[in-house]
Amino acid sequence: MLSITRIFKFEAAHAISNHSGACRNIHGHSYHLEITIVPKAGLVNNMVMDFKELKGIVEKSILNDYDHALILKNGIWDKAIIDSISPKTIWLQEEPTAEIIITDIVARITPLLPAHVYLKKLLLKETAKCYAAWENNAI
């Protein structure tokens, strides 16, 4: 099966409030995101999807919100205080682990993809040695 993958990078901070170690504190990562797309049937204009089109979708649905943002669990932190020091905050319903962040990214990007492709796989690296992966096993 043919596929294409595009790599993106963004900077963000998060805190995992229920963590027993240092990850409980607000800290940042240079995230590395790999997005893999596959065709539903055949190629369109000899491509799975135009890389530039994928870049536009990811910038609009993910990077504009996530890059240089603070990612926190809603209901744990004092929103007024956080918003006063970090006007670019993403409030998630769960602790912002790599697993929850990648799930949010899947939900953001999937409805924006063209009808002729599937989202096949995502890889989200927090560090060079630590990452979360998501794969669409239904296709």
N, C-alpha and C positions, 0 to 999 in steps of 0.2 A: 504494500500500500504506500502510495506517495504521501509525503507530508512536508510541511514547511515549519520552520521554527524561527522565531525572532526573539532576540534578547534585549531586555530593557534593564535599566538601573534607576534606583531612586533611593533617597535618604529619608529615613523616618525614625521617630523615637516611639517607644512604647513602655509599658510597665505591666507586669503580670502580678496583680495585687495579692493573689492567693499563693504565690510562690514562696517557698521557705528560704530561698537564697537571694543572691544579688539581683536576680531578674525582677524582684519585687520593686526595685527602684526604677525610676525613669532613666532609660538608657537608649542609645541609638544604634542603628545598623545601616550599613550600605547594602541595601537589598539588591539582589540579582534575580530577575524574573525571566524565565524562559517559557514562551507560549508556543505550543505546537498545534497546528491546524491540519485537518485532513479533508479531502473532498467527499461529498455524499455520493456522487456518481463519478463523472469524469472531470477532466480539467476544463476550465473556462478560459479561452484565449491562451491555451497551453500553460496555464498556471493553476495551482491549487487556489491561490488568492494573491493579489498584489501585495507585496510587503509594505508598500506605502499606505495602502488602505488599512492594513492591520495596525500599522503605527498610529494612524489617526484615531482608530477606535480605542486603542490602549491609552493614548494620551488623553482622550476625552473622558473615558470611563474610569481610569485608574490613576495615571500619573498626575493629572491636574489636582486630584484630591489627596493622594498618598504622598507625593514628593514633598519633603520637608514638613510633614505633618506629625502631630502627636496622636498616637492611637491608644485609646483607653476603653475600659469597660464602663458602659453607662451605669449610673446608679452607685458607683463606688466612690468617685471623686466629686469634690465640690465644683460643679460646673461653672459657676460664676468666677471662682478663683482661677480655674484652668483656662477659661475663655479670656480672662484678662491678661494672662501671660502667654497664651498660645492661641491666637485667633484661628489657626488652622488645625482643628482637632477633629478626628474621626471617632465617633462614639459607637462602639459595637455592643451587641447584646451579651456577648461572652468575653472572657478574658482574651486579649489580643495575642494569642500564641501564633506561631507560624502556621499551624493547622487552621486556625480560625481566620487568619488574614487571607490565606490562599482560598478558603471557601468563599469569603466575601468577594475576592477578585473574580472567581468563577461566576458568581451571581451577577456581578456588574458587567462582565464582558459578554456572556452568552447571548443575551437578547439583542445585542448590537451587531452580531456577526451576520454576514450575508446568508441567505437561505441555502446556498449551494455548498456550505462547509459545516463541519463539526469542530468543536473545541475538543481536542484529543487529550492533551496533557499540559500540565503546568508544573514548573519547578520553581520554588521560591527559596533562595538561599539567604539566610541571615548572616552567615559567615562563610568562609571558604570551606569549612568542614561540617556545617549544620544546615539542613534544608528540609522543607516539607514538599511532598509531591502529591499531585492529584491527577488521576487518569480516568477518562471516560471508557469504562470497560463494556459499555452497551453497544459499541460499534466495532 
